Amino acid sequence: MHVPAASLSATQDDIVDSETASSSFLQYLRETLRTYVGSTSFTEAKNNELHLYDAVDAVAFPPDYDSTALLRAYHEATSGLLDLFTPVELEQLDGPGQHREEDTLAAINVALAIGAQLHELSNAQSLSTFLFHKGRQTAFQSMLTRQSLSMVRLFTLLAFYMIGACQRDTASMYLGIAAKAAAVLSLHRTSGPSKGEESSFRARVWNSLRNVDVLSSFIFGKPKSLPAVRQNSSQTHLPFAYEHDNEPAEFSAIVKSCSLLEDIVDKLSCGKILHVPTAESLLQQLRSWSRSLPTRLRKITLSSHADSNHLTSPSSDQRDWRQISGALHVSCIYYFSVILITRPFLIAYLLSRLKGRAPDQLIPDPDEASDVAIKNSTVSKMAQVCVSAAVHTANTCAAAQQHGYSFGNLCLLKAWSFGAGLVLGFSKFAGEPRKDIEEAFEQINLVLESIAMQSPQARLYRETLESLRDSVAKWHGRIRSEINRTVKHYMDDILAIEVDQRQLPCSMQGLPNAAAYEDTGILAEQTLPLDPAVMGNLEPWLEPWPGSTPRSSTEVLRHLGFGDISGDYGSYDDTLFNFEPFEKLFYSVE
């Protein structure tokens, strides 16, 4: 069946229901905000996934392409995430008359498709779909009768391409096939540090598959495809050694970070999602990992002549872009890991503010807050760490963009950026008085706007954040109106100073003056106080817990004013806080 090429164009009508969104952070925010603002475009949206038709059969004839340029783009798109080709295979790509195995040729075709996908406009994907179709045909010819290392590599590439193509369910299926084949081939087994080209290649294929499996599971909201295999007490990845001198530091760093992510989930899922000592220990592990990163992943100096046109820039510039891409992947994984650990504390803290238990919201400057117990509590500190991780995600991506880096369709980075945007948006909603939140929120939107040129999913991410911004404005407007009514009940505005409109330049005549703004609240500060009296909830903040840190999630939540919820969750009828999904929804980016 041939599908029209127009089917590649994604619109709002392409959104479909999915089990993924039912327990996601995004859905949790929608349900929470609905309590305050009612029905809005943000709270009523059902999903944040796109369903795109598989249009690979739409291309009948191969378009012209430069395989070398596409291969460079592939390395940029997968920098730090995949290491699936040996130097010999890459050198032979353009060699005349080179004989390559069918599986290797198929893998190269899919790699080129990923490279084409990086820069193609979302409504003109003929080249990437053609190359993908060539590789996929080979993948399904003998996948059940002949499992091989090349097959694992090929299906890992197919899955990565499908993540970029916004087809998550298909990507999960391909990952499942690759994972099962890897288990059949016992790629996870090793007796020590790998030696020799074959052993090194096996380890790199396993670790590449594992990188995609672990990182995508947070985005899909689905279980990992690979079994949990622990090589020793401190790592779940395979050690490997390179037979060549150019060891990709980005790949090694991300392999280790995925082990940390698995450890984070294992520890938090044991009833310690709000356990401060566990959170502090995990953050310390992340800091030890980040401080072990090589300098070139922590500081990048671009070539002065670097051009943002990736496919036609000189090869030296391509190394710049590949290094930036890899470093961005590493840093975003780090910040996402921090968010994963601290986001429960942020949500608990912000919900307590929305419930009127935080009088420090009446003071714009956090340093002047009168409620010392709130500002000094470990929960508040963890919440600020979460916000800072989201801010750093935005600042890092914005810095790359300001230096000429064009993101293209970086399939994982757009999801991490969106997750950071949700954290920032909810912080804005709850009136968190940090001045860097608004700027970081705008930076995230600009990054997603750049990626949206190649990715319908990024476009939907940006539209979702825009609708979140509208919900924030609606809530703050309601608070302003309540404050104005309260003030006017006791006080009059007795002096209005205006400028004679006839003396203003023509371009300024007709603009509303300060008095006109008074009723709408437009002149209100960007950082909005949420008055407990206005909210109708005067319940006082509980006394800080004895000792330095709480011992359990229940103790933290009781301290935050949610009562004793250690019993049956169903009997707890606080409409602003549903505890049961609280333990589940934080294992996702979105």
N, C-alpha and C positions, 0 to 999 in steps of 0.2 A: 504494500500500500504506500503510495507516494503522498507525502504531506506537503501542503503548500509552504513555500519559504516564509510566507507571512506569519505562519504559526510560531516562528521564532520570536516574534514581538510579544513581549509580556505586558499585560495590563492588570488593572485591579481585578478584572473578571477572572484572572487565572489563579486567584488565591483559592486554595482548597483546605478543607478541614484535615487535621493531622493529629495523631496521638501525641506527637512531639510537644505541641504547644500546651497540652493540658496541664503539665506540671512545671512549666518553664517560669523563669523569673519574670519574663514579659507578661505572661498571663496573670501572675500574682500581682504585678503592679496594676494591671487593668482592673482586677477585682477590687483592689484596695482603693484606687482612685475613684472608682464608681461610687463608693460609699460617700465621698465628699462632693464630687462634681456632677454626679448623675450620668446621663447618657451623653457621650461625646464621641467624636470620630476615633479617639484613642481607646476609650473604654469599651466600645462596642465592636471593634474589629475582632474577627474571630481568630486570625492566624497571622503569622509573619513569614509564611513560606509561599513560594511560587511553584506552580505546576506548569512546566513547559512541555510541549509536545516534542517527541524525539524526531527531529527533522533530518537525520543524517542521510536518509534516502532521497532528500530533495536535490542533492547535487549530482548531476549526471556526468559532468566532465570535470577533470581536475583543473583547478585554477593554477595560474603561474605563481611560483613562490621561490624564495631564497632559503634553502635549507639551512645554510650557515647562520643566517640572521634569526631564523626561527629557533634554532638550537640555542643561541645565546639568550633568546627570550625565555626559553624553557628553563635554563639555568637560573635566570632571574626570578621566575615565578616559583621555583621549587628550592631556592637557595636556603640551605639549612634543614630543609624538610626531607628531601630525598637525595640519595646517593646510589643510583641504580646502574650506572654505566661505567665500565672500565675505561681508562685512557685510550687503550688500543681500539675499543669499539668506536669511540668518538673520533679518533684520527682516521678511521676507515670510512667515515660517513660519506665523504665526497670522493673517496678513492675510485679511480676508473676500474671497472671490471671486478670490483671486490665481491667475493662470494660471502654472503651472510646467511645464517640460519633464518628460517622463516619466523621463528619466535622473536629473534633479535630484530629483524626488519619490522615486525609488527610493533614491537616496543618503541622503536625509533619513530615510527609513524605517529603513535600516540603521543610521544614526547614532543614531536613537532606540532601536533594538534594543540597541546598545552601551550606551547610557545605562541602559536597563532591566536589562541584564545586570550592571551594576556593583553593584546592591543586591538583586537577587532572590536568594532562597534557592535553593540548588542543586537542590532537589527540587520547585521551583515556578516553572518558567521559561516559563509560558504566554505572557506578554506579549512577552518578548524573542524567542521563537521565532516568534510570529505576525508581528511587525514584520520580522524577518529574512526570513521566507518571502515577504512582499510585495516586499521589495527584490530578493531573489534571482530571483523570477519575471521581473522586468524585465531583469535582468542577462543572462539566457540567451536572451531573445527575439531579440536582434539582435547578439550579441557578435561573430559571425564576419563579418557583412556590413557593419557600420558601426562602425569604430573611431573613438573620439572621446576628448577630454579627460575628459568626464563618465564614460565607460566605465572609464578608468584609475582615476578617483576611486572609482567604485562597487566595483570588484573589490579595491581596496586596503582599503576599509571591510569588505567581505565577509571578507577574509583576517584583518583585525584581530578581527572578531567571532569567527571560528573559533578563533583563538588563545585567546581568553577562554573558549570553549566546550570546550576541551581536545581539539580535533580538529585535530591538527597536520598530518597528511597533507593534509587538505582545505584547510587554510590555505596550505600550500605550493603546492597546485594553483592556488588563486585568485591567489596572488602571481605565479606563473608567467604566468598570463593577463594580469595587469596589467602585468607587466614586458615581455611581448612587444608588447602594444598600445602601451606607452610608447616602445619602440624603433621601432615602425612609424611613430609620430607624430613621431619625432626630438625628444622632449622634452628629451633630454640636450644638445642643441646650443644654444649661445649665442655671440654675438659680443662679449659684454661684459656689464656690469651691466644687468639687465633694466629696462626702462622701460615704463610703461603698465600698465593693469590686466590685460590679457590676458597679457602677457609675465610679469608677476609671478605670476599664477595658474598658468601653465604651470610655472614654476620651483617654486612651492610644492607643486603636485601631484607633480612629480618627486621633490622632496626628501622629501615625506611617504612616498611609496612606498619610497624608498631607506632612510629611517629604519627602517621596519618590516622591510624585506628584510635589512638589515645586522644589526639587533639580534636578529631571530628566527633568523637562521642559526646563531648561537651556541647558541640554545636547542634548535633542531631537530637540530643536528648535521648539517645538509645544506648543500650549496653555495648561494650566493646566486643569485637568479633574474635580477637585473640584471647586465648586462655591466660590466666595469671601465672606467669612463670618467673620464679625468683632464682636468679643465678647464684646469689649469696645473700647474706643478711642485709646488705646495704644497696643492692641494685637489682633491677629487673630487666635491664638491657644486656645485650651481648657485648663483651669486650672485643675489640678488633684492632688490627694493626694494618697500616698502609704500606703497599709495596712501592709507592712513589712518594716524592718529596712534598707534593702539594696537598697536605692534609687539610680538608675543609673544617676549620674551627667551628663554623656555624652548625654544621651537622653534628659534630661531637657534643656541642653545648646543648642542642635540642634533644639529642638522645638521652642525655643525663637529666634534662629538665622533665622529660616525660616520666622517668622513674620517680622523680620527686612528686609529680602530679598524681601518679598512682598511689604513692605513699600518703599524700594529703587526703585523697578520697577514702582510702582504707581507714585512716585514723578518725576523720570527721564522721564517717558513717557508723562509728561505734558509740553513738549517743553523745558525742563530744563536739557537736557543731557550734555550741556556744560555750565551750570550755576554754577559759582564758589561758591556763598553762599550756594546753595543747596548741592553741593558736600561736602563742609566743614561741614555742619550740619549733613549730613548722616555719614560722617567719625567719627564725634564726637559721634553719637549714637552707632556706632560699637565699638568705644573705650570704652564707658561706659559699653556695654555688655561684652566685653573681660575682662575688669578689675573686673567684678563681678564673673568671673569663679573661681571655687575652685582651690586650689593650686595643687591638684593631676592631673588637666587637663593642668596645665602650666609648671609642672616640674615632670619628671618621673625618678625614680631610679630603674634600672633593677636588678633582682636577679643575683648574681655573677655566678650562674650555669645555667643561662637561655640558652636554646638550641634552635636553629632555626628550629628543626624538630617538627612542631606544633602537628602533630597527635599522636606522641609518647612521648612527653615531659610530665613531672609530672604536676599535676593540678595546683601547685603553679606557674609554668612557664606559664601555660595557662592564669592565671589571668594577668600576665605581658603582654602577647601578646594581650589580650582583651583590657587591659587598653591603650596600645600603639595604637591599631587600633582606639579606640574611640577618643583618644586625637588627632590622625592624622586627623580623620574626622572633628572634631571641628575646628582645626587650619586651615585646607584647606578650609573649608567653610568661615572662617573669611578672609583669604587672597583672596579667589575668590570674596567675597563681595567688598573688597577694589579695586580689579581689575575692577570689574563691574562698580564702580563709576568713576574711574580715567582713564580707558582705552580710552575713547573719547579724553581726553586731551593729552594722549600719542600719539595717532594717528595724531591728528592735529599738535602737536609739531614736530613729526618725519617727517611728510609730508612737513612741512615748511623747515626742514633741507634738505630734498632731493631736494626741489625746489631751493636750493641755497640761502636761506634767513638766514643762521646761520653761520656767519664767525667764531664763536668760535670752529667750527669743525677743524680748522687748528691748534688748540692747544690741545695736548694730555691731559693736566691736566685741568679738568673742573674748578678748583679754579683759574686758570690763564686766563680764558676766557676774551677777551677784550670787548665783547658785554654785558655790564652789564644789559641792558634792557631785554635781553633774559634770563639770569640766574636769574634775580630777579623777573621775571614775575610769576604770580600765575599759569599760564598754564604750565610753565616749572617745577614748584614745584610739581604740581599734576602729571605730567608725571613721575617725579622721584619716587613719591610714588607708581605709578603703577609698575614700574620696580622693586622697592624694594619688593613689594608684591609677584611678580613672583620669585624673588631671594629667599625670605624667604620660599616660597613653596618648592623650590628645596632644600634649606639647611635643612629644617625640615625633609623631606622625606629621604634625604641622611644621616642625623644623625641617624635616625632609622635603616636604612640599615647597616650602619657601626657598629651598636651595635648588629647585628645579627638578625634583624627582616627581615623575608622573606614575602613580601607583599602578595603573592598569587594573586587570582583574586578579588581584591577589586574594584568592578565595577564602583564606582563613583570617587574614588581617581585617577584612571588612566586618567579619563577625565579632572579632575582638573589639574593634572600634565601636560597633553598635552596642555591645555589652557595656562598655565604658560610658557611652552616651546615656544608657538607661540609668546607671548609677548616678550620673550627674543630673539627669532630669528629675529623678525622684528627690534628690537632695535639694534642688531648686523648689520643688513642690512643697516640701516640708519646711521651707524657709531657712535652710542652713545658711548662716550669714557669711560664709567665705566668699571673698570677692573674686577668686580665681575660677569659681565654678561656671559662671556665665561665659567667660572667655573660652574655657575649655570645651563647653558644650557647643559653641559656635565653631570651634576648630574641628570637632568631630563631624559636624554637618558638612564642612568644606571638604574634608577628606572623603566622606561618603559621596559627596557630589562629584568628586573627581573619579572615583571608582565606578560610579553609576553610568558613565559613558560606555563602559564595557560590560556592566553587570546589572541586569534587572533586579537582582536580589539587593544590591547596594541601593538602588533607587527606592525600593520598598522600605529598606532600613531608614533611609533619610526621610521618607514621607511619614514613617511611624514616629520618628523623633520630632518632626514638625507637628504632628497631631498631639504628641505629648506636651510640646511647648504651648499649644493652644489650651490644653487642659490646665496647665500650670497658670496661664494667664487668667483663665476663667475662675479658678480657685482664689487666686490672689485678688482678683477684682471683687469677688464676693466678700473676702475679708476686709478689703478697703471700704466697701459699702457699709459693712457692719460697724467698722470703726468710725466712719463719718457720721452714721446715725447716732452712735453712742456719744460722740463729742458734741454734736449739734444739740443733743438733749440738754446739755449743761452749759454750753458756751456758744457765743456768737462770733462770727468773723466780722469785726467792726470797721476794718479799713481795707480798701482795695485800691491799689496803685496801678494805673493804666497809662498807656501812651495813646495820644490822639491818633486815630487811624489815618486821618487826613495828612499827617506829617510823615508817615512812613513811606518808604519806597513802594512803588507799585507792586513789586514782587512779594512784599510782605503784607500788603493790605488784605484783609479778610481772614488772616490767621487768628485762631482763637486766643484769647488772653488768659491770664491766670485764673480769673473768676470762672471762665467757661470750663476750665479743667477741673474745678473743685468737685463737681458732682460726679465726674467720671473717674476721678482718682488717678488721672494720668500722671500727675506730678508726684505721685508717691514714689518713695525710694524703691530701687530695684530689689533690695533686701527687705523683705516684708515681715513685720512682727505678726505672730499668730497669738492673739490675746486669749488666754485661757477663759476669761470671763465671756468673751465673744463666743467661744466654742461651747459655752454652757457646761464646762467640765472643770470643776474647781478642786478635784481630788489632789491632795498635796503629793509632792515627790517623796518617795519612801526614803528612810534613812539609809546611808551607805552600808554595805555589808561589812561585818567584822573581818579583820585580816586584810591581806593584800589583794587576794583574788577569790572569785567564787569557785565553788567546787563542782557545780553541775549546771546544765542548761536550765533546769527548773529553778534553781536559785537565782540565776540571772534574770529570768523572765518574771519571777516574783518580785525581784528588786525593781524591775521596770514598771511594776504596777499591773501586771496581767493576772495576778492572783495565783492560787494553787492549781496548777493544771497537771499535776502528776497522776491524777486519776484518769477516768474515761474522758477522752478528748471530746466525744460527742456531747457531753454535758456542759461543755464550756461555750457560752453563747455570746461572747464578745464579737460583735460583727466586724470589728476593725482588725481582728487578729485571729487567723485560723492556724492553730498550732500544727495540725497534722501534716500539711504540705510543707511547713516551714523546714522540716528536716530533709525534705526531698528536693525542693526546687533549686537548691544552690549548687547542684552538680551540673549546671548548664551555663553557657555563655549568655544566651538570650533570656 
